[in-house]
Amino acid sequence: QVQLVESGGGLVQAGGSLRLSCAASGRTFSSYVMAWFRQAPGKEREFVASIVWSGGATSYADSMKGRFTISRDNAKNTVYLQMNSLKPEDTAVYYCAARQGRTIYYYTPAAYNYWGQGTQVTVSS
């Protein structure tokens, strides 16, 4: 059974940085795409970034390009989301997700089969 466990969320001031982690277990993830989504109160869950586990190709939502970086550590079976220059509008619960395949161009939550429990990120102004 695939398990995804996020960590690293917290409270940070605007302009600050956080690094989220997603520890993956239960499968060999070499043929998976991993992604980060976020959901703010009263809003739909939205795509943040994705990465092909094998090869490392990445994709980002336009509003995150240049500020967020997704990466993975094969040895630790962990995916990261480095978030810099954080803004109050980045406040949300951030979720790690996984789907089988090697195409990163899936941007809707319905395309992903496995989800973590989420980690809260709050950016104060």
N, C-alpha and C positions, 0 to 999 in steps of 0.2 A: 504494500500500500504506500502510495506516495505521501510523504509528509513535508510540508513547508512551514518553517518557523521563522517569523520575522523578529528582528530586534533592532535597537538603535534609535528608536524614536525618542522624542522629548520636546522640551520647551527651549526655543532659541530666539534671540533677537533678530530683527530684520538685518539682512546683510551677513548673517552668520552662516555656518555650515553644519551639516550633519551627514553621517554615513550610516545608511541602513544596511542590514545584513539579512539574507534569507538562506537558512541552512536547509538543504534538501536531502531527503533520505528515502529509501524504499525502492529505488530503481537505479539503473545506470542511465545517466541523463545525457549521454553523448548524442542521442537522437531527439533531444527535446529543445524547445524554445522556452526561455524563461522571460518573464515580463514583470514590470511593476505597473500597478494601477493605483489610483487614489480616489477617494470619495470624501467630499466636503459635506457638511450638514445641509440637507435639503437639495443636494445635487446628485446627478447620476455619477456612477463610477466611470472614471476616464483613464485612458491610456497615458502612460508616462514614458516608458522605454521598454525595449525588448532586446534580447541577445540570443544568438544561436549558440548553444553550448559547445558544439563542435565547430571550430573555426572562428567564433567570436564576432561575427557580423552583428551590427547594432542598428537600431532604429529609435528615433525620438519623436515625441510630440513637438510641434513647432515651438511652443512656449517654453519648453525645457532645454532646447538646443543651446549649447554654450554654457549652461549653468549646471546641468545634471550629467553625470557619467555613469553608465551601467558597465559592470565588469563581472568576471567570474574567476574563481579559484578552483581549478580542477581537483587539486589535492584535498581541499577542504570541502568540496561539494557545496560551495557557497557562492551566492550571487550578491553583489553589492550595488547600492545606489548612492553615489557620492553627490550630495546636493550642496551647491555653493550659491552665494548671493541670494539667500532665501528671502522671500517676500511674504507679507501677511496672507496673501491669496494662495500661498502654498500650503496653508493650514488644512489638514485633511488626515484621514486614516489611510495609510499606505499599505497596499496589499501586494504580496508576491504571488505570481501565478505561473503555471506550467502547461504546456501542451506538446504532444508528440509532433515531430516534424522538424524541418530545417528551413522553413520560410518564416521570416520575421515580420512579414507584412500583414499581420492580423492585429487589429486595433480595437476589437470589441470584446467585452468580458465573456460573451457567449462562446468565443472561439477557444477559450481556455478551460481545461478540464479540472485542474487542481488549484487549490487556493490555500493560502495561509490565513491566520486569524486576524492579521492586520496589526499595525503599530501606529500610534498616534504621533503626528508631528504638528506642533503648534508654534507659529512664528508670531512673535509680538512686535508691535510697531513702536 
